[in-house]
């Protein structure tokens, strides 16, 4: 179907977020924000975890993966309602599976996952241009300032969490566990409200322990 203005923005948001990850990762975008994101051992696991992050918000969203789509995943995607599916490639068999979804848009990103070096925003009377933050967060960027050392699992979850948070509209709070978002609070005027939203979403499906939290600024409260 016809590609809308908002589709371009959502696809761009999905690709920018996928660029953060090397391991099998799935992101589900709704209104330029991730409503679910997860990494897994394979693409099927990553998608299932991303969908479970917030299945209600995922309805009618955009699914993006950083691998090719296999037959099993294609059948799973077909059974849900999504506007666009983004992947490195689609086999002929996968395309046939999607044939009956006449309004579904498939996008191959084999040659699209490239970094732009600049971001450009239009404003009244001109444009703002700045260098784009293409830094991939890793353990070498993290410094411990506590006597209590974090485990490898916590650090891996925290890095995952911050990668997602980077692409959530401010004020942004992301709660994650096992490289899966379990609560996202986005676009609120108060960071406290964003935190409350993230916790509400997380509490619906997870016991609130053993998770990590990321913010796009400092936490100004206990």
Secondary structure, DSSP 8 states (H G I E B T S, - for coil): ----HHHHHHHHHHHHHHTT-SSSEEEEEETTEEEEEEE-SSHHHHHHHHHHH-HHHHTT-EEEESS-B-HHHHHHHHTS--SEEEES-B-HHHHHHHTT-TT-EEEE-TTT----SEEEEEETTEEEEEE-------GGG----SSS---HHHHHHHHHHHHHHTTS-SS-EEEESSSBEEEEE-S-SSHHHHHHHHHHHHHTTS-SSS-EEEESS-----
